């Protein structure tokens, strides 16, 4: 259910940015969704279809890029993407979450006519 306010803000942003860019009809939107954001792509699609009706983004194709959490090794200090393991790929030390990483929900880009 938390996708509803996120998609409401997404559509508002697309309306504003589309107008600034001189785009009357948005045809494609690429989103970055962090693995820890708890945003469900299917819910975003559902709310987007519902809320974009009659707006410049109605019918736009949504695509998603998954953003992985970043970890910092406690042993060697290297940063790496989570990708299912908390062990450092360089030294096998323990990785600690880099604050804020993997929680993204943002527009990467959009296009239209």
C-alpha positions as CSV (number, residue, x, y, z in Angstrom):
1,X,0.0,0.0,0.0
2,X,3.0,2.4,0.5
3,X,3.4,2.3,-3.3
4,X,0.3,4.5,-3.7
5,X,1.8,7.8,-2.3
6,X,5.1,7.0,-4.1
7,X,3.4,6.6,-7.4
8,X,1.3,9.7,-6.8
9,X,4.5,11.7,-6.4
10,X,6.1,9.9,-9.4
11,X,3.2,11.1,-11.7
12,X,3.3,14.6,-10.3
13,X,7.0,14.8,-11.0
14,X,6.6,13.4,-14.5
15,X,3.9,16.0,-15.2
16,X,6.1,18.9,-14.0
17,X,9.3,17.6,-15.7
18,X,7.5,16.8,-18.9
19,X,6.0,20.3,-19.1
20,X,9.5,21.8,-18.4
21,X,10.9,19.7,-21.2
22,X,8.1,20.5,-23.7
23,X,6.9,16.9,-23.7
24,X,3.1,16.6,-24.0
25,X,2.9,12.8,-24.0
26,X,5.3,10.7,-22.0
27,X,5.9,7.3,-23.6
28,X,8.6,5.7,-21.5
29,X,9.8,5.9,-17.9
30,X,12.8,4.1,-16.4
31,X,12.8,3.7,-12.6
32,X,15.5,2.7,-10.2
33,X,14.2,0.6,-7.4
34,X,16.5,-0.3,-4.5
35,X,16.4,-3.9,-3.2
36,X,15.7,-2.7,0.3
37,X,13.0,-0.2,-0.7
38,X,10.2,-2.7,-0.2
39,X,8.6,-1.3,-3.4
40,X,6.8,-3.9,-5.4
41,X,7.1,-3.4,-9.2
42,X,3.7,-4.9,-9.9
43,X,2.0,-2.6,-7.4
44,X,3.8,0.4,-9.0
45,X,2.5,-0.7,-12.4
46,X,-1.0,-1.1,-11.1
47,X,-1.1,2.3,-9.4
48,X,0.6,4.0,-12.3
49,X,-2.0,2.7,-14.8
50,X,-4.8,3.8,-12.5
51,X,-3.4,7.2,-11.5
52,X,-1.9,8.3,-14.8
53,X,-5.3,8.1,-16.6
54,X,-5.9,11.4,-18.3
55,X,-2.4,12.6,-17.6
56,X,0.6,13.1,-19.8
57,X,2.0,9.8,-18.7
58,X,-1.1,7.7,-19.5
59,X,0.0,4.5,-21.3
60,X,3.7,5.1,-20.7
61,X,5.9,2.0,-20.7
62,X,7.5,1.5,-17.3
63,X,10.8,-0.3,-16.9
64,X,12.7,-1.0,-13.7
65,X,16.4,-1.2,-12.9
66,X,17.2,-2.9,-9.6
67,X,19.7,-1.1,-7.3
68,X,21.6,-3.2,-4.9
69,X,22.6,-2.2,-1.4
70,X,26.2,-1.2,-0.9
71,X,28.3,-2.8,1.8
72,X,31.6,-1.7,3.3
73,X,34.0,-4.4,4.5
74,X,34.9,-4.1,8.2
75,X,38.2,-5.7,7.6
76,X,39.7,-4.0,4.4
77,X,37.3,-1.1,3.9
78,X,36.3,-2.1,0.3
79,X,32.8,-1.2,-0.9
80,X,30.8,-3.8,-2.9
81,X,27.2,-4.5,-3.9
82,X,25.2,-6.9,-1.8
83,X,24.3,-9.4,-4.5
84,X,23.2,-12.0,-1.9
85,X,26.3,-12.1,0.2
86,X,27.6,-10.0,3.1
87,X,31.2,-11.3,2.6
88,X,33.7,-9.1,1.0
89,X,34.8,-10.4,-2.4
90,X,38.4,-9.2,-1.8
91,X,39.1,-10.5,1.7
92,X,36.0,-12.4,2.8
93,X,35.5,-10.0,5.7
94,X,32.1,-9.0,7.0
95,X,30.2,-6.3,5.0
96,X,28.2,-3.6,6.8
97,X,25.4,-1.7,5.1
98,X,26.3,1.7,3.7
99,X,23.6,4.0,5.1
100,X,20.8,4.8,2.7
101,X,22.0,2.5,-0.1
102,X,19.5,0.0,-1.7
103,X,16.5,2.1,-0.7
104,X,16.1,4.2,-3.9
105,X,12.9,4.8,-5.8
106,X,13.6,7.4,-8.4
107,X,13.2,8.3,-12.0
108,X,16.3,7.4,-14.0
109,X,15.0,8.9,-17.2
110,X,11.8,9.4,-19.3
111,X,11.0,10.3,-22.9
112,X,8.1,11.2,-25.0
113,X,6.8,13.5,-27.8
